[in-house]
Amino acid sequence: MSDLFHKEVPFPFVESVFDTMEEAHWHVFQVLTKRSSRMRDYLQTRYADRQPPDHIWLGVSVEDAKGATRINHLREAPAGVRFLSVEPLIGPVGPVDLSGVHWVIAGGESGPGARILNIDWARDIRDQCARQGVAFFFKQWGGIRPKSGGRELDGREWNQFPSNKHALG
């Protein structure tokens, strides 16, 4: 568990990881980063003359409104599936344009000292996904242990996946 697009990760290493992921087309890979502009720039170069593979999903972390700027970088990145990891959701994200985004995963923080997830923040993200036709997955409420609060939001589990041939196996 690390960030492939961290500034200390050399691009030759990133290249080798992408080469391996492309060869292993029978797997679905999810690459998540907070370094959205570095990811976008790399992908625009790598896939400048070809389509990115559908089985490599690219995502950015958005924990509150300050992280929402990463969504624009993600939208500009060539990817078979683009997703947001809105976890741990530590503040309201506010209105976001989800065009070009296929999936949003939301959830609370877990572990000692976990901050409380405000239900209105989770509802807002879910409702924006519904209005904009984006799959929504609610992972957890969080707490001292990841499963402490369960996975239900307003009386149901939200287990949507992007509509992509690889999402269903």
Steps between C-alpha positions, in 0.01 A plus 500: 500500500676805370454781252642403160505866396687631806779737388764261640384215273712514183317483168695193379346313793153635416558386139583147613188486719280611208672255266419218742140614551446522124636148450278358778178598322298233683525703823337831587750741654398799709765770528420770755698819555499839666756618242239557233691740274802268486270208411319703232825614338642147498184346352465769234851413384468121527166487318556791261458276195280216629205424724573411863404145597154453654640280775718773653282725714641835614380692802571794726443552872262781593454532875329841506450813289876573492563167325227558241747676266644154427180410315589729209839332464334159505252605231795606280675163545442231238355198682261212437327571832543811716405493867502711813586368843314739728643346814563569761235765449610757758304802377241603246614469140244747368359503148720311253486434128518122463503497121756247380498325839357147505500408869510661845597311815419679826562415862608606843834484673596200714758437767590665830404866490269456200302814423122475481341486154212746475202327338418812295842485330440137398146574383619797296755289311247219447238744372744671264591158359132417448430832325805466274464128422815385680525166684521543880655260750475571875786314663464565873408743774835443665588516866758331720473194272410522129176305545399676823218703346390267223439586135140617483415852395133593542398140559680326216840399373627682191701254291493649153787442258580676174333365190808356337547150364783443750298617800284190487782254437 
